[in-house]
Amino acid sequence: MTAPIPFIPDRFKTNAAHYLAGRPAYSPQLIRRVAQACGLSGSHRLLDLGCGPGQLSLAFSSWVGAGLALDPEAEMLRVAAGLGAGIAPNIEYREGSSYDLSPALGRFRLAVIGRAFHWMDRADTLARLDALIEPEGAVALFSTAIVTDAPIAWLAPYHALLEEYAQSDPARLQRKADDWESHDAVLAKSAFAALERVSIVETRRVSVESLSARPLSMSSLTRERLGGRLDELLARIAELLDAHATDGWLDERIESTALIARRAGARS
Ligand SMILES: C[S@@+](CC[C@H](N)C(=O)[O-])C[C@H]1O[C@@H](n2cnc3c(N)ncnc32)[C@H](O)[C@@H]1O
């Protein structure tokens, strides 16, 4: 078992303001597939663990009776509460982390974790969730990835730039190391060992503005970490994207994936 990445509750403080603009959205089609696969009928409870700016809890809000969105970073919760205000009255936003999961939170049909499982002590989190998830319930890990099946001229140099400036981050080094266990392997050793992967691939228009906000949404590329090198990175990104964009827009192919993990024997 690989050691967990050290827990820093405010790791995403300065990223919060840029997160929704910078990160690819999850496909609405994927949300529907997961909701149906997990038998959500409008009455169950949902846990959004590491909710960040709350995209997942908002997307699931019409599929559940109530949701609890937990995150250790107050700025993320502020953005999340703003996103849900008036349209997701059944979602409660609360400060907390995987280390606060306890039966006092009640029972849930589904726990969703988007782009955040790697920040947790994964085995400990799954053991805690085992006490909270209903017998027929599930844990679903959400992620997005950029698909590189077709040549996109700006993509490789864009990623090379992000990698060049992010590579010294100790948390990133730990996660990219050869001995870092995959989420699948960690789940396979947990109570939630029955896995189903669902993914949707879409070509999307993306603005230069959004691709410029993407580095600012990443904890490995903060000003605190890079100082003046952040401005250098942003200038290099602007130069690269402007050379390829048409009226400030580019295309990218995004794969939105959910890894649904159930207990062996639970009905899908
Ligand atoms: C990359 S953001 C993901 C936000 C959102 N869930 C999404 O799908 O885009 C990771 C979030 O995990 C939170 N986080 C970090 N460590 C955590 C932990 N141990 N338990 C719960 N959340 C944690 C961070 O504060 C951050 O908001």
The ligand as an SDF file (V2000), in Angstrom:
LIG
                    3D

 27 29  0  0  0  0  0  0  0  0999 V2000
   -9.1050   18.8120   -7.4160 C   0  0  0  0  0  0  0  0  0  0  0  0
  -10.3580   19.3200   -6.2880 S   0  0  0  0  0  0  0  0  0  0  0  0
  -11.7790   18.4260   -6.8510 C   0  0  0  0  0  0  0  0  0  0  0  0
  -13.0540   19.2130   -6.8040 C   0  0  0  0  0  0  0  0  0  0  0  0
  -14.3000   18.5320   -7.3500 C   0  0  0  0  0  0  0  0  0  0  0  0
  -14.6960   17.4080   -6.5300 N   0  0  0  0  0  0  0  0  0  0  0  0
  -14.1620   18.0660   -8.7810 C   0  0  0  0  0  0  0  0  0  0  0  0
  -14.6770   16.9830   -9.0850 O   0  0  0  0  0  0  0  0  0  0  0  0
  -13.6120   18.7680   -9.6230 O   0  0  0  0  0  0  0  0  0  0  0  0
   -9.8840   18.3650   -4.8780 C   0  0  0  0  0  0  0  0  0  0  0  0
  -10.6700   18.7550   -3.6430 C   0  0  0  0  0  0  0  0  0  0  0  0
  -10.4050   17.7910   -2.6180 O   0  0  0  0  0  0  0  0  0  0  0  0
  -10.3200   18.4540   -1.3900 C   0  0  0  0  0  0  0  0  0  0  0  0
   -9.5880   17.5850   -0.4510 N   0  0  0  0  0  0  0  0  0  0  0  0
   -8.2600   17.4660   -0.2680 C   0  0  0  0  0  0  0  0  0  0  0  0
   -7.9820   16.5520    0.6700 N   0  0  0  0  0  0  0  0  0  0  0  0
   -9.1750   16.0420    1.0800 C   0  0  0  0  0  0  0  0  0  0  0  0
   -9.5710   15.0500    2.0290 C   0  0  0  0  0  0  0  0  0  0  0  0
   -8.6820   14.3510    2.7250 N   0  0  0  0  0  0  0  0  0  0  0  0
  -10.8910   14.8360    2.2080 N   0  0  0  0  0  0  0  0  0  0  0  0
  -11.8180   15.5080    1.4880 C   0  0  0  0  0  0  0  0  0  0  0  0
  -11.5080   16.4460    0.5730 N   0  0  0  0  0  0  0  0  0  0  0  0
  -10.2080   16.7080    0.3710 C   0  0  0  0  0  0  0  0  0  0  0  0
   -9.6380   19.7680   -1.7230 C   0  0  0  0  0  0  0  0  0  0  0  0
   -9.8590   20.7760   -0.7540 O   0  0  0  0  0  0  0  0  0  0  0  0
  -10.2430   20.0910   -3.0830 C   0  0  0  0  0  0  0  0  0  0  0  0
  -11.3620   20.9500   -2.9630 O   0  0  0  0  0  0  0  0  0  0  0  0
  1  2  1  0
  2  3  1  0
  2 10  1  0
  3  4  1  0
  4  5  1  0
  5  6  1  0
  5  7  1  0
  7  8  2  0
  7  9  1  0
 10 11  1  0
 11 12  1  0
 11 26  1  0
 12 13  1  0
 13 14  1  0
 13 24  1  0
 14 15  1  0
 14 23  1  0
 15 16  2  0
 16 17  1  0
 17 18  1  0
 17 23  2  0
 18 19  1  0
 18 20  2  0
 20 21  1  0
 21 22  2  0
 22 23  1  0
 24 25  1  0
 24 26  1  0
 26 27  1  0
M  CHG  2   2   1   9  -1
M  END
$$$$
